[in-house]
Amino acid sequence: MADNEKSTDNIPRSSGPSRRTALRGLAATAGGAALAASVGAGTARATGTHGVRTYVLVHGTHSAAAFWTAIGRELALRGHRVVAVDQPLHGTEKFIPKAYQAQDLRALATEPSPVAALTLDDFERRVTGTVRRAARLGGPVVLVGHSMGGLSVSRVADAVPELLSHICYMAAFCPSRTMPSLMDCASSPEGQHALNPLHQVGDPEELGVLRLNWRTSDRRELAAFKEMICADRTDAEFLRVLEGMQTDESMTAYADRAVGRAATWGRVPRTYLRFGKDRTVATQLQDRMIAEADELTPHNRFTVRDFPNAGHLGPSDPTRVTDVLHGLPL
């Protein structure tokens, strides 16, 4: 494997632009949809010295548990239990605006969304409940988040550190004392290196959600989406990604605080999967989040696994990520 471990320190701290400007940087922090058919749940004992683990996998914004299909299947085939979580009103519960189905863009700009009522507390409760059930099965529990899923990783590790053997951020947001929310991270100078979608649907402040039209026929918009999410993938793969995206994500959850404390979150061993060509969670922002987390707990620093050629979805070969997850030290 060509991936290299490294740590990054001494990233300068500074504040960013307004909340309105930051919205443009949030839109494609989505993570995407499955590029394969289904996720297995393995219960057979793994070979070697690893033993059976339970991996709890958390998707990003505008996404769903199906994002983890290929990686989850690989983990299951190695003998682990795998639980990919659908956050409330995501995935199998997702809200689909009637105007989105009809592609009535005028109506889509104002149609109310139940997603607006969701908070990061709702996401945390969903994941914590899954972690509690996984812990009762016995064996180590590893919590992994992609993109916005990092907020839940931080919150849950802060709430129940005793139930977790390892936490892993996959090109994910890891807020800090200087950037306590996803909005703050995206607003930072480092966050501004991300690419932005060309259009939002409606007014996010009025709707209470960031709404995107993934079914757009605008070629420039589609090109921007592909560049942000999976520039290294084929057009056919990109269309499969779009099919799994949902229109709305909660503005409240974007702004909610998700900073781990040194005495709780900070005592859980942690790994960061750094994607070097990520155009949604900019690599510069990944480096700053890693450095500020390490400043909080210098005795328990991130192990960084670098995928220098990976975009936001990660390497096209899922076994490269699976190899890292399977080998996480406990």
N, C-alpha and C positions, 0 to 999 in steps of 0.2 A: 504494500500500500504506500502511496506517495505522500500521505498526509503527515504533517509534522506537528509536534507539540511545541507550543510556545506560550509565554505569558507576556502581557503588555501592561506597562505601568506608566504613571506620570502623564496621563492625558489631561490637558488643561480643561478647566471648568469655565463655562460661560453660559449666558442665558440666550434664548432664541427669540424668534418673532412671535407674532400674536397667535391666539387660538385659531382665528380664521385661516391664517396662512398655514398653520400646522395641519389643517384638515386635508390639504392636498397631499401631504406626505403620508397620510394614514391609509389612503384608499386601497392600495395594492398590497397591504401588509397581510394579505389573505392566506397565502400558503397554497391554495388550489385544491383540486379534487383528486380522486383516485385515478391512477393510470393503469389499474388492474381490477380484477373482478370482486374479490372478497377477502375479509380478514379472518384467519383461523384463530382458534383459541386452544393452544397446545397444552396438554396436561401430562404428557409423558416426561419422565425424568431426563434432564439434559445430560449429555455425556461429558466426560472430563471432570474438572474440579469445580465447575461453576454451580452445578445444582440447579434446581428449578427456581426461577425468579418470576415475579409478576411485574410486567411492564404496564404502567398506566400512561396512556398517550393522549395528549391534549392538543387539539387543533388551534389554528389561528383565526383571525377575523375573516368574516364573510365565507367561512369554510365549514368543515364538518369532520366527523370521525373517519369518513371514507378517505380522507387525505392520507391516512396511515396504512392503507391496504397493503401495498407492496412490502413495506418495512415490517408491518405486523405479521404478514404471512411468513417472512423469512425468520423472524424471531420464534414464531410458533413451530416452524420446522426444525428449529434447534432445541426444541423441548421446553420452551417457556410458555407461561400463561400470558396472554395479551388482552388488554382491555382498552379499546379506543373509545374515548368519551365524546358523546355529542353534548355540547353545552345547551342550556335551555333555549328553545326556539331555533335550534340549529339542526342540520342533518335530517333525521327522521321526523323531527318536530318543526321543521323550518317554516317560517311564514313566507308565503309567496304573494305579493300584491296582485290583485286582479288586473290592474293596469299593466303590470309587467308581462303577464301572460298574453294580454291583448296587444302589447306594445303601443299603448295609448300614452304617449310621453307627457301630454299635458296633464292627464289625470295622475300619472305616476309621480309627478312633482308635488302632489298634495295628499295622496292617499295615506291615511294614518297607519302607523305600524305598532303592534304590540311589543316589538323589540325595543322600542324607546324606553319602556319601563324597566328593562333589565339593568342590573348593577353588577359590579365585580363581586359583590357579596353572593349574588345568585350563582355566578360561575364558580366561585370558591366552594360553596356548599355542594354543588354537583360533583366536583372533583374530590373534595374531602370525603364525601359519602362513598365514592368508589374506592378510594384509598383505604378507608376503614374496612370495607368488605374484603378487599384484597388481602389486607393484613391478617384477617381471621383465617384465611386459607393456609397460613404458615409460609415460611420462606421469605426471602428479601423482597421488598417492594421498591421498584425504580420508577420515578416520576419524570416524564419527558414532555417538554412543551416546545412547540414550533411557533415562531412569530408571536402573535398576541398571547398564545398559550403560555408564554413565559410569565405573564402576570399571575396566572393561576398557580404555576409552579412556586413562585415566590410566596404567594399568600398561603398556600396549603403547607409548604415546608415551614412557614412561620407558625401555623396553627397546630400541626401534628408532627413535629420533627422526629418524635420517637417511633413513628410508624414507617419512616423512610430510610432506606439504606443508601440511596444515591439520588441526586437530582441532576437533570441534564437539560440544558437550553440549546435548542437547535436553531441557530440564527434567530433567537428569540429575544424579546424585550426582558431586560433585567433592571428595573428601575432602581434608583439609588437616592441618597439623601439630597443630592443636587438636582435630580431628575425623578421626582417621586411617582410620576404617572406615565402612561404611554404617550399622552399628549405632550408632556414635558420632554420626553425622549425625542419624539418626532420634531419638536420645535427647536431642539438644540442645533448649534452650528454643525455638529457632526451628522445629525439627522437630515439636514438640508442637502446632503449629498445624494439622497434618494431621488429616484425619478417619481414624477407625479402623473396621475391620470389627467386627461385633458378636460373632462367634464364631470361634475357631480349632478345628480338629479334632485331638484328642489333645494330648499334651504335647510341645511343640517340643523341649524339652531331651532327652526320652527318644527321640523319633523321629529327631532330628537334622535335621529339616526343619520349615519352616513350612508347614502343610498347610491348605488352604482347600477348602470344598465349593462350587464354583461352580454346581452343579446344585441347590442348596437350593430348597425350595418356600416357605421362610420369607419373607414379603413384606417384613418389616422389614429382614432381611439383604440381600435383593435391592435394596431402596431405598438401603441404605448403600453397597453395591457401586457402584450407578449414580452416586450423588453423588460418590464418590471418583474414579471413573474417567472418566465421561463424562456429567455432569449436563446438558450442552447438547445431547446427541444424542437421537434418537428411541428409543422402546422397542425397535423392530425392530433398530436399529443396536446397541443395548446387548446384545440377545440374541446377535447375531453376534459381538460382542466376547467374551462369556462362552464361546461355543463354542470359541474358540481358546485359552482359558486352560488351564494345567495346574495340578494340585493342589499340587505340592511344589516348594519351593526350599530350597537348602542353607543351614543355619544357619552352617556354617563359613565359607562365602563371604561371608555378611553381616558376619562379624566380622573377616575378613582385612583387612590393611592395604593401602591403595591410594592412597598419597600420591606425587605426582610430585615429582621433584627439579628444582631450578632449572636445573642445568647440562644436563639432558636433556629431560625433559618441558617444562620452562620455556622452552626455546628454540623450540618449535613454535608458529607462529601459531594462535590459538584464538578461537573464537566461542561464546557462550552464547545459546541460544534460551530466553528467560525467559517462562514462561506465568503470566499474572497471576491466573488463577482456578484454579490447580492445587490440588487438595485432597489430594494424595498426597505429592508432593515440594513441601511448602509454599513459597509464594513468599518468605516471610521466610527460609527455609533457603536457597533459591536465591541470595538476595542475600548472605547471609553467606558462602556458598561462593565466590561470585564475588570478594567483597572480600578474603577470605583468600588466594585464589590470586594476586590482584593485589599483595598485600603481599609475597608471595614473589618475584615477578618484576615489579617496577614498570616495568621497561624493555619488558616484553612483556605488556601487559594484555589481558584479555578485551575483545573487541568484543561488546557486548550488543545483541541484537535483541529488542525487547519486543513480545510478543503479549498485550496487556492483558486480552483477553476469552477467552483459551484455557484450557481445562481440561487434565487430564493427557495426554489423547491428542493435544492440539494442535488447531489450527484445523480445522474440518470440511472446508474446501477445501484439499486437499493442495498445490495450486499455490502457496499462500502460503509454505509451508515450502520447497518446491522452488525458488522464486525466490531465497530466501536461500542455499540450498545451492549452486545453480548459480552464484551471483554471489560466492561466497567468494573473497577475494583470496588469491593464491598467491605 
